[in-house]
């Protein structure tokens, strides 16, 4: 079951709903709905692992809900994240929880999912050391480091006159999962 869960966790699907600002200006939105595809490479017990899947990301204020699908579109799990609690419900109804989503995904998936950073990165924003948001763009910020991850925007897409990330790659090294490489494509 865990293997099936891991295989299905990582292809992200769906539509993208990212609100626009006036006259082509992109503003950070606390409420978004995004979907796409995800692939990950990491190590488990010293052995290389590779997974693909689909997901749906729904964020409203401080609450985030992530639905993970198999490559064929079957719901594998949902993750509900609120301040101080992350709860993962697998397709068989089994629930796991942790104080934060990084600990939960490390425990269940075998690698940490950078949910805190993704809140901003999905919209093309970078949070600097002062906690202020900076807008990345195809003409400017292509790569940066945040929350222990090296993030690189590879391609952009246009929604009316606004450009949003289409694909970005994330890398990190951890003691538990070795070198982790995540690739996210927003549909």
Secondary structure, 3 states (H helix, E strand, C coil): CHHHHHHHECECCCCCECCCCHHHCCCCCCEEEEEEEEEEEEEECCEEEEEEEEEEEEEECCEEEEEEECCCCCEEEEEEEECCEEEEEECCCCEEEECCHHHHHHHHHCCCCCHHHHHHHCCCEEECCCCCEEECCCCCCCEEEECCEEEEEEEEEEECCEEEEEEEEEEEEECCCEEEEEEEEEC
